[in-house]
């Protein structure tokens, strides 16, 4: 297991634009590989070869799926001042004017991005600045596109204050399948747009809250890519 874990970690040291296994998936993939090998060996020794081959193919497909899900994409972000970049890969499922009660206590715009199991699930800071708020909230596991998932599901809230003094709030939201949110953001640190701040396991959603006077540059249904797609101008 240690050897496999090291091999998977080495894949993370890929050149810019390369792909590897995310650290959140190394242990899961290594454990799944060990269990798969044990099951395959048992079937090979104690059952018919047709059953062995069928199960072996299914196990290989499962390993490929899990490895694909936990892939880590290394990208560059322009990080231009006044620009808000997508914190996640996925599809824009909502652009609304809402009342945000946790931090702003005021009306703001929200852009919601839904991540399917086929998207890269690492999350990146949408803007550069100072992290002045990080909170984790326990909650339900409604489907990620449910209107109440933003306030009732398990979630983390992070706020970054830009150099221009504008606060941008982004929220990781667990879905019906996702049962664990990983957030690495810490209050008091200075961060750059495009650097990773977290990971959500399996289907999930990220909401970005911006001021009412910000210009949203994406439309409902648009596909976006973390670090690369500009979603708003402050």
HUVEN-V238161 format. One record per residue. N is the residue number from 1. RES is the residue in one letter. OMEGA is omega in radians with two decimals (* if undefined). Layout:
{{N & RES & OMEGA} {N & RES & OMEGA}}
This chain:
{{1 & X & 3.12} {2 & X & -3.14} {3 & X & 3.13} {4 & X & 3.12} {5 & X & 3.12} {6 & X & 3.14} {7 & X & 3.13} {8 & X & 3.13} {9 & X & 3.13} {10 & X & -3.14} {11 & X & 3.13} {12 & X & -3.11} {13 & X & -3.12} {14 & X & 3.13} {15 & X & -3.14} {16 & X & -3.10} {17 & X & -3.14} {18 & X & -3.07} {19 & X & 3.10} {20 & X & 3.09} {21 & X & 3.14} {22 & X & -3.10} {23 & X & 3.14} {24 & X & -3.09} {25 & X & -3.06} {26 & X & -3.10} {27 & X & -3.14} {28 & X & -3.11} {29 & X & 3.13} {30 & X & 3.13} {31 & X & 3.12} {32 & X & 3.12} {33 & X & 3.13} {34 & X & 3.13} {35 & X & -3.14} {36 & X & 3.12} {37 & X & -3.14} {38 & X & 3.13} {39 & X & -3.12} {40 & X & 3.13} {41 & X & 3.14} {42 & X & 3.13} {43 & X & 3.13} {44 & X & -3.08} {45 & X & -2.94} {46 & X & 3.13} {47 & X & -3.11} {48 & X & -3.07} {49 & X & 3.11} {50 & X & 3.10} {51 & X & 3.12} {52 & X & -3.11} {53 & X & -3.13} {54 & X & -3.13} {55 & X & 3.14} {56 & X & 3.11} {57 & X & 3.13} {58 & X & 3.13} {59 & X & 3.10} {60 & X & 3.11} {61 & X & 3.11} {62 & X & 3.11} {63 & X & 3.12} {64 & X & 3.14} {65 & X & -3.13} {66 & X & 3.11} {67 & X & 3.11} {68 & X & -3.13} {69 & X & -3.07} {70 & X & 3.11} {71 & X & -3.13} {72 & X & -3.13} {73 & X & 3.11} {74 & X & -3.09} {75 & X & 3.05} {76 & X & -3.13} {77 & X & 3.12} {78 & X & 3.08} {79 & X & -3.12} {80 & X & 3.13} {81 & X & 3.12} {82 & X & 3.14} {83 & X & 3.08} {84 & X & -3.10} {85 & X & -3.13} {86 & X & 3.09} {87 & X & -3.05} {88 & X & 2.95} {89 & X & 3.09} {90 & X & -3.08} {91 & X & 3.13} {92 & X & -3.08} {93 & X & 3.12} {94 & X & 2.96} {95 & X & -2.97} {96 & X & 2.95} {97 & X & -3.04} {98 & X & 3.01} {99 & X & -3.12} {100 & X & -3.00} {101 & X & -3.02} {102 & X & -3.05} {103 & X & -3.02} {104 & X & -3.03} {105 & X & -3.08} {106 & X & 3.09} {107 & X & 3.12} {108 & X & 3.02} {109 & X & 3.07} {110 & X & 3.02} {111 & X & -3.09} {112 & X & -3.13} {113 & X & 3.11} {114 & X & 3.10} {115 & X & 3.06} {116 & X & -3.13} {117 & X & -3.12} {118 & X & -3.14} {119 & X & 2.96} {120 & X & -3.03} {121 & X & 3.00} {122 & X & -3.14} {123 & X & -3.08} {124 & X & 3.09} {125 & X & 3.14} {126 & X & 3.14} {127 & X & 3.03} {128 & X & 3.11} {129 & X & -3.05} {130 & X & 3.13} {131 & X & -3.12} {132 & X & 3.12} {133 & X & 3.05} {134 & X & 3.12} {135 & X & 3.04} {136 & X & -3.14} {137 & X & 3.00} {138 & X & -3.13} {139 & X & -3.11} {140 & X & 3.11} {141 & X & 3.04} {142 & X & 3.08} {143 & X & -2.96} {144 & X & -3.12} {145 & X & 3.10} {146 & X & -3.11} {147 & X & -3.09} {148 & X & -3.09} {149 & X & -3.11} {150 & X & -3.09} {151 & X & -3.06} {152 & X & -3.13} {153 & X & 2.97} {154 & X & -3.03} {155 & X & 2.96} {156 & X & 3.11} {157 & X & 3.12} {158 & X & 3.09} {159 & X & 3.07} {160 & X & 3.07} {161 & X & -3.10} {162 & X & 3.11} {163 & X & 3.11} {164 & X & 3.10} {165 & X & 3.13} {166 & X & 3.10} {167 & X & 3.09} {168 & X & -3.12} {169 & X & 3.04} {170 & X & -2.98} {171 & X & 3.01} {172 & X & -3.08} {173 & X & 3.10} {174 & X & 3.12} {175 & X & -3.12} {176 & X & 3.14} {177 & X & -3.13} {178 & X & -3.13} {179 & X & 3.10} {180 & X & 3.07} {181 & X & 3.07} {182 & X & -3.13} {183 & X & -3.10} {184 & X & -3.09} {185 & X & 3.11} {186 & X & 3.13} {187 & X & 3.08} {188 & X & -3.14} {189 & X & 3.05} {190 & X & -3.05} {191 & X & 3.12} {192 & X & 3.10} {193 & X & 3.12} {194 & X & 3.09} {195 & X & -3.03} {196 & X & 3.07} {197 & X & 3.14} {198 & X & -3.10} {199 & X & 3.06} {200 & X & -3.06} {201 & X & 3.11} {202 & X & -2.94} {203 & X & -3.03} {204 & X & -3.03} {205 & X & 3.03} {206 & X & 3.08} {207 & X & 3.09} {208 & X & -3.12} {209 & X & -3.08} {210 & X & -3.12} {211 & X & -3.12} {212 & X & -3.11} {213 & X & 3.09} {214 & X & 3.13} {215 & X & 3.12} {216 & X & -3.05} {217 & X & 3.05} {218 & X & -3.14} {219 & X & 3.11} {220 & X & 3.12} {221 & X & 3.13} {222 & X & 2.99} {223 & X & -3.09} {224 & X & 3.12} {225 & X & 3.14} {226 & X & 3.08} {227 & X & -2.99} {228 & X & -3.09} {229 & X & 3.06} {230 & X & -3.09} {231 & X & -3.13} {232 & X & 3.02} {233 & X & -3.11} {234 & X & *}}
